[in-house]
Amino acid sequence: MATDHEGRKKFLTGARPLKARRDVFSKNSWKVPSGVEIKEVLELIDLTEVAIAEQLRIKTRTIRKWKSGDSHISFANWFCLCWLAGLGPILTEQPKGLP
């Protein structure tokens, strides 16, 4: 079974493209990502949800709410998640792996 690191490497090299909509990565026409899209990006981060919550200065419950769709993620937190996932700066370019 592939490790998380191997899965992330495949994603970043283009072997595993993102399924998320382009507009969740656009600074000009940003749309709030769905819970599924948030889960997809979280899977790319080599940290536990507790560690991610600490980095973002939020509660782990907030991450659970984002994933379930009970709460919307802010652009600032989405930007940070994408950065932690190694997707590059979403303000200046399309993230790696998008078609």
N, C-alpha and C positions, 0 to 999 in steps of 0.2 A: 504494500500500500504506500502511495506517495505521501511524503510528509508535507506539512503546510508550506515549508520553504520551497520544496520542489514544485508545488502547485503555483506558488507565487512566481517562481522563476519561469515556468511555462507561460503564465499570463503575461509577464513583462516582455518575453521574447516573441509574443504574438501567437503562440501556440494555443492560447486559451483566450479568445476575445471576450470582452465584456458584453453582457446582454442588456445592460442598462441603456435607457434612452439617451441620445446625445444631449438633449436640453437640460439634463440634470448636471451637465458639466460646463454649460455655457454661461459666461458672465453676463452676456447681453440679454439672454432670454431664459434665464434660470427657472426651472420648475422644481418644486419640492420632490425629492426622490421618494419612491415607494418603499415600503418595508423590505420587499424583496431586493431592491436595488441597494438599500443600506446593508442588508445581510451580505450581499455579494462583495461589497467593498470591505466590510468588516473581516471577511474570510481572508482577505489579502494581507491583513495586518498581523504581524508576528507578536502580538501582545494579547493578554487576556482582556476580557471586557472590563475587569476591575482596573487593570493598568491603563486601558484606554480612557476610562472614566476619570481616573486621576490626572491623566495628561490634559483632558479637556475641562477639568475642574467641575465635573457634573456627577450625579449619582448614577450607579449602575442601573437603577430602575428607569432612568431616562433612556438609556440605550435599549432596554427591553421594550419601552413604549414606542420608540422609533421603529424597531423591528416589527412590532405587531400592528403598527399603523395607528396606535392610540394617540400619538403625538407627532407633530411635524418637526423635523430637524431644521435648525436655522442655517442660513448660508454659511456663516462663520464656522459652525461645527462641521458642516459637510465639507467645506474647504479643508479643515484640519484632518478629517478622516481620509480624504483623498490624498493629502500630503503624506500622512502616516502609512498609507497603503502603497506609496511609491508611484502614484499615478501622475505625478508632475503637477505643476501649478495650473489649476483650472482657470485662473484668471487670464492667463496669457496664451494658452494653447489647448487643443483637444488632448485629453489624456492618452497615454500610450495604450494600444490595444483596441482602440475604437476603429471600426471599418471606415 
